[in-house]
Amino acid sequence: MVYRNFRFQVILRVALLVLSIILLAFLIFNARHIVTSIIMGAIIIYLVTDLIRFVEKTNTKITHFLESIRHSDFSSSFSNTGLGRSFESLNKALNDVIKEFKITRAEKEEHFNYLQTVVQHVSIGIIAFKKDGKVDIINNAVKKLLKISNLKTIDELKSITDELPDVLSSMRSGDKQLLKVIIEGQLLQVSVYATEFRMRGDDFILVSLQNITSELEEKEIESWQNLIRVLTHEIMNSITPISSLASTIIDMLVDKENEQARLKTLDGEDVESVLSALKTIQGRSRGLLNFMEIFRNLTRIPKPNFRHFPVRELFDRCELLLNTKLEQMQITCSHQVNPENLMMTADPDLIDQVLINLMLNAIDAVKGVQNPHISVRADTNPNGRVIIELTDNGQGIKPDLLEKIFMPFFTSKKEGSGIGLSLSRQIMHLHKGTITVRSKPKEGTVFTMTF
C-alpha cells in the first residue's frame, strides 16, 4: 500500500507499534499465550526496524547526495517517492544542486580545455614545474624547441646541457636569462623568463622559453652594418684628403714628362705648399689614429669589481665632481634615495663613470632653458631591483634619434666622441642590468638604470 503522506505513515507505524506492545503485554500478563507472545514480539521488532528504516530514508538520501558530490559523481538523481510536499521539495532541491554541479564541472572542463588549447597553440615554450622539479605543464613549443617528446622532471633536461635544470630551478619571479644551448648540433640563443605562483598548496615556477637566434642575428648584422657605416665614414673623411694631398705633393715634386721620374726644382712658395700639405697629412693621420684608439677602448672595459655599498655614496661622489660646473651654469640638482639606506651591488668606479656621463649629457641638454633642473632618484622596482633615474627638463631627444643614441660614435653634439652612452650601455650589460631612455622634444629626458 502506497501512502501519500510521510506524517501519516509515521503516525500509522507508531500506532501499530503501540497497539502491538499493549497486545503483547496483555498476552504475557493475562492470557499467558507464550507462542502468541513470541510472535507478537517478533512483529514488534519488525515494526521498530521498519519505523527506523523509514525515518532514516532522508538521512540516507542526503548521505548519498554528499557522497556523490565528494566523488564528483553527478549521475545520481532523486525521484519523488509520494511522501508529501516536503519530500518533493527536498528531491527537487537535491536534483537542482546536482544539475548546477554538472554545469559548473562542464564549464570548468571547458575552461581547462580552452587554456590547454591556448598553451599548446602559443609559439613560446612554456614549462610549469614544482619546486621538487616535477613538471606539471609543458607545451608543444618546448617539445619542438628542445627536441623532446615528453618531460616528467626538470632533471631530464640534463640530456641537453648539464646546467639547464639548475638554471631553471634557481630562477625567481621576474628573472630573465639568455641561454646558449646546442641541440642536434645547432647553436640556439634561448631567452628565458620566469615567474612564481602557488596552487593547491604547492609552489610552482613557470618559465617561458623563446628561440631568439634569428632576431639576435638580425640585430647583430644591423649592428655590424651600422658600425661599418660609421667606421667607413670616419676613415673616408681622413683618407680622402690624405690621398688628394699626396697626389698634389707628387705632382709638385716629381717630373713625369720623361720616362724616368726626377725631382723638380722648387722655389720658396712651392716648398711652403709642400710643407703645408705634409702637415695636413700628419694632422689627419693623427686624427685617424686617435679615432682608432677610441674605438679600441670600447672593447677594453675592465671586468667589474663588485662591492656592496650605499647608493648615497654614488650620488655624493658625482655631486662633488660636478658641483662647480652646475653652479657656474646655474643648474639646480636634486638627489633622492628611497629608502635612505638603500644598498646596491656593483662596481662603484664603473657606475660612477656611467652616472657622470649621464649627468654631463643632462647638463648639455638643459642649456638655454629657463630654470634648468636635473634630478637623480634611486629606488626599487616591483621586482626588488635597484633603479636609478636621471631626469632633466631640457630640450629632449627627437623620436628618430632615440634608437641611435646608444650607437658607437653617434652624437648630435657639435663636440664629443659619441662613445659615452655606448660605453654606459656596455658597463650596464656587464652588471646584468639595462639602461633605457624616455624623452619628448621640449619636455625633457629620463634615463633609467636597472641593476
TAWO-V544216 format. One record per residue. N is the residue number from 0. RES is the residue in three letters. PSI is psi in degrees with one decimal (NA if undefined). Layout:
<<N RES PSI> <N RES PSI>>
This chain:
<<0 MET 129.3> <1 VAL 121.9> <2 TYR 147.4> <3 ARG 4.0> <4 ASN 124.9> <5 PHE -42.8> <6 ARG -42.8> <7 PHE -41.4> <8 GLN -37.4> <9 VAL -45.2> <10 ILE -42.8> <11 LEU -44.4> <12 ARG -40.2> <13 VAL -42.0> <14 ALA -46.4> <15 LEU -38.7> <16 LEU -43.0> <17 VAL -45.3> <18 LEU -41.2> <19 SER -39.2> <20 ILE -42.2> <21 ILE -44.2> <22 LEU -39.6> <23 LEU -42.3> <24 ALA -39.2> <25 PHE -44.0> <26 LEU -34.6> <27 ILE -45.5> <28 PHE -21.1> <29 ASN -62.5> <30 ALA -27.4> <31 ARG 42.5> <32 HIS 100.4> <33 ILE -48.4> <34 VAL -45.2> <35 THR -38.0> <36 SER -40.7> <37 ILE -42.4> <38 ILE -43.4> <39 MET -37.5> <40 GLY -41.0> <41 ALA -39.9> <42 ILE -40.7> <43 ILE -43.5> <44 ILE -42.2> <45 TYR -43.7> <46 LEU -40.2> <47 VAL -46.0> <48 THR -42.6> <49 ASP -38.7> <50 LEU -44.0> <51 ILE -45.3> <52 ARG -39.9> <53 PHE -43.8> <54 VAL -33.9> <55 GLU 1.6> <56 LYS -38.0> <57 THR -46.3> <58 ASN -40.1> <59 THR -42.0> <60 LYS -44.0> <61 ILE -40.2> <62 THR -43.5> <63 HIS -38.4> <64 PHE -47.0> <65 LEU -37.4> <66 GLU -38.2> <67 SER -41.0> <68 ILE -42.2> <69 ARG -36.6> <70 HIS 9.6> <71 SER 35.6> <72 ASP 99.8> <73 PHE 25.9> <74 SER -11.2> <75 SER 153.9> <76 SER 153.1> <77 PHE 115.3> <78 SER 159.4> <79 ASN 140.6> <80 THR 12.9> <81 GLY 33.5> <82 LEU 15.8> <83 GLY 171.3> <84 ARG -36.2> <85 SER -40.2> <86 PHE -32.6> <87 GLU -41.2> <88 SER -41.0> <89 LEU -46.9> <90 ASN -41.5> <91 LYS -42.3> <92 ALA -43.3> <93 LEU -43.7> <94 ASN -36.5> <95 ASP -41.9> <96 VAL -44.4> <97 ILE -42.6> <98 LYS -43.8> <99 GLU -39.3> <100 PHE -39.2> <101 LYS -44.7> <102 ILE -44.3> <103 THR -42.8> <104 ARG -39.1> <105 ALA -42.3> <106 GLU -39.1> <107 LYS -43.3> <108 GLU -39.8> <109 GLU -42.6> <110 HIS -42.5> <111 PHE -46.2> <112 ASN -35.9> <113 TYR -47.9> <114 LEU -39.9> <115 GLN -40.6> <116 THR -43.1> <117 VAL -47.9> <118 VAL -41.2> <119 GLN -22.0> <120 HIS -32.3> <121 VAL 148.7> <122 SER -10.5> <123 ILE 131.6> <124 GLY 138.2> <125 ILE 130.0> <126 ILE 127.1> <127 ALA 126.2> <128 PHE 156.0> <129 LYS 168.8> <130 LYS -24.6> <131 ASP 0.5> <132 GLY -5.6> <133 LYS 126.2> <134 VAL 131.4> <135 ASP -40.2> <136 ILE 136.4> <137 ILE 131.8> <138 ASN 173.9> <139 ASN -29.0> <140 ALA -38.7> <141 VAL -43.7> <142 LYS -40.8> <143 LYS -39.2> <144 LEU -47.5> <145 LEU 0.0> <146 LYS 50.8> <147 ILE 153.9> <148 SER -30.0> <149 ASN 164.8> <150 LEU 113.4> <151 LYS -38.2> <152 THR 155.7> <153 ILE -31.3> <154 ASP -22.5> <155 GLU -16.3> <156 LEU -5.9> <157 LYS -20.6> <158 SER -19.5> <159 ILE -60.5> <160 THR 146.1> <161 ASP -28.8> <162 GLU -19.0> <163 LEU -46.8> <164 PRO -41.3> <165 ASP -38.6> <166 VAL -47.1> <167 LEU -40.3> <168 SER -28.7> <169 SER -7.4> <170 MET 145.4> <171 ARG 171.2> <172 SER 127.0> <173 GLY -8.6> <174 ASP 143.3> <175 LYS 141.8> <176 GLN 152.8> <177 LEU 113.3> <178 LEU 143.9> <179 LYS 118.8> <180 VAL 146.4> <181 ILE 116.5> <182 ILE 119.5> <183 GLU 41.8> <184 GLY 3.7> <185 GLN 130.0> <186 LEU 124.6> <187 LEU 141.2> <188 GLN 111.6> <189 VAL 122.6> <190 SER 127.0> <191 VAL 130.2> <192 TYR 136.5> <193 ALA 151.7> <194 THR 159.9> <195 GLU 149.2> <196 PHE 166.3> <197 ARG 132.6> <198 MET 134.5> <199 ARG 33.0> <200 GLY 0.4> <201 ASP 147.0> <202 ASP 132.5> <203 PHE 152.2> <204 ILE 125.6> <205 LEU 121.0> <206 VAL 140.6> <207 SER 138.1> <208 LEU 129.2> <209 GLN 129.1> <210 ASN 111.6> <211 ILE 24.9> <212 THR -47.6> <213 SER -39.4> <214 GLU -42.3> <215 LEU -40.5> <216 GLU -39.8> <217 GLU -44.4> <218 LYS -36.1> <219 GLU -43.7> <220 ILE -42.7> <221 GLU -40.7> <222 SER -41.5> <223 TRP -40.8> <224 GLN -43.2> <225 ASN -41.7> <226 LEU -44.8> <227 ILE -37.9> <228 ARG -42.6> <229 VAL -47.1> <230 LEU -43.5> <231 THR -42.9> <232 HIS -48.6> <233 GLU -42.3> <234 ILE -41.8> <235 MET -36.3> <236 ASN -28.0> <237 SER -40.5> <238 ILE -38.5> <239 THR -51.5> <240 PRO -34.0> <241 ILE -45.8> <242 SER -41.4> <243 SER -44.1> <244 LEU -36.3> <245 ALA -41.5> <246 SER -40.7> <247 THR -43.7> <248 ILE -41.4> <249 ILE -43.5> <250 ASP -33.6> <251 MET -28.5> <252 LEU -30.0> <253 VAL 133.5> <254 ASP 114.4> <255 LYS 12.8> <256 GLU -38.3> <257 ASN 165.3> <258 GLU -29.3> <259 GLN 122.0> <260 ALA 142.8> <261 ARG 157.1> <262 LEU 141.3> <263 LYS 159.5> <264 THR 122.1> <265 LEU 141.3> <266 ASP -178.5> <267 GLY -38.9> <268 GLU -39.1> <269 ASP -38.1> <270 VAL -42.0> <271 GLU -39.8> <272 SER -43.9> <273 VAL -44.5> <274 LEU -42.3> <275 SER -41.7> <276 ALA -40.4> <277 LEU -39.2> <278 LYS -38.6> <279 THR -43.8> <280 ILE -42.2> <281 GLN -44.0> <282 GLY -43.2> <283 ARG -35.2> <284 SER -41.9> <285 ARG -40.4> <286 GLY -40.3> <287 LEU -40.9> <288 LEU -39.8> <289 ASN -41.4> <290 PHE -44.8> <291 MET -32.5> <292 GLU -42.3> <293 ILE -43.7> <294 PHE -39.9> <295 ARG -34.2> <296 ASN -26.0> <297 LEU -25.4> <298 THR 7.1> <299 ARG 31.6> <300 ILE 126.9> <301 PRO 156.1> <302 LYS 134.2> <303 PRO 139.2> <304 ASN 92.1> <305 PHE 138.2> <306 ARG 156.1> <307 HIS 115.0> <308 PHE 159.3> <309 PRO 140.1> <310 VAL -30.6> <311 ARG -34.9> <312 GLU -39.2> <313 LEU -45.5> <314 PHE -40.0> <315 ASP -41.7> <316 ARG -42.8> <317 CYS -41.3> <318 GLU -39.8> <319 LEU -38.6> <320 LEU -35.9> <321 LEU 1.8> <322 ASN -41.2> <323 THR -44.9> <324 LYS -40.0> <325 LEU -41.0> <326 GLU -39.8> <327 GLN -36.7> <328 MET 4.3> <329 GLN 46.2> <330 ILE 125.2> <331 THR 142.6> <332 CYS 131.6> <333 SER 146.7> <334 HIS 140.6> <335 GLN 128.3> <336 VAL 123.3> <337 ASN 111.7> <338 PRO 169.0> <339 GLU -31.7> <340 ASN 24.3> <341 LEU 131.4> <342 MET 156.3> <343 MET 156.3> <344 THR 114.8> <345 ALA 177.9> <346 ASP 107.3> <347 PRO -34.4> <348 ASP -44.5> <349 LEU -39.9> <350 ILE -33.3> <351 ASP -44.6> <352 GLN -40.9> <353 VAL -48.2> <354 LEU -38.1> <355 ILE -41.3> <356 ASN -44.5> <357 LEU -38.8> <358 MET -42.7> <359 LEU -39.8> <360 ASN -40.2> <361 ALA -40.0> <362 ILE -42.7> <363 ASP -33.3> <364 ALA -28.8> <365 VAL 4.4> <366 LYS 131.4> <367 GLY -3.0> <368 VAL 154.9> <369 GLN 139.8> <370 ASN 59.5> <371 PRO 136.3> <372 HIS 140.7> <373 ILE 132.3> <374 SER 141.7> <375 VAL 126.8> <376 ARG 135.6> <377 ALA 137.4> <378 ASP -174.2> <379 THR 143.0> <380 ASN 175.4> <381 PRO -21.5> <382 ASN 4.4> <383 GLY 9.1> <384 ARG 144.5> <385 VAL 133.4> <386 ILE 144.5> <387 ILE 121.7> <388 GLU 129.7> <389 LEU 119.0> <390 THR 137.1> <391 ASP 161.3> <392 ASN 38.6> <393 GLY -155.5> <394 GLN -16.6> <395 GLY 177.0> <396 ILE 134.9> <397 LYS 144.5> <398 PRO -37.1> <399 ASP -9.9> <400 LEU -13.0> <401 LEU -41.0> <402 GLU -5.7> <403 LYS -15.0> <404 ILE -23.3> <405 PHE 2.8> <406 MET 133.8> <407 PRO 134.3> <408 PHE 2.4> <409 PHE 130.1> <410 THR 144.5> <411 SER 2.9> <412 LYS 156.3> <413 LYS -32.3> <414 GLU 143.6> <415 GLY 151.1> <416 SER -19.9> <417 GLY 20.9> <418 ILE -6.8> <419 GLY -52.2> <420 LEU -35.9> <421 SER -42.7> <422 LEU -40.7> <423 SER -41.8> <424 ARG -39.9> <425 GLN -40.1> <426 ILE -43.6> <427 MET -35.5> <428 HIS -39.3> <429 LEU -23.4> <430 HIS 10.5> <431 LYS 31.1> <432 GLY -171.7> <433 THR 158.2> <434 ILE 124.7> <435 THR 165.8> <436 VAL 141.3> <437 ARG 135.1> <438 SER 148.0> <439 LYS 133.9> <440 PRO 135.4> <441 LYS 1.0> <442 GLU -12.6> <443 GLY -179.6> <444 THR 146.3> <445 VAL 119.3> <446 PHE 133.0> <447 THR 123.3> <448 MET 126.8> <449 THR 125.4> <450 PHE NA>>
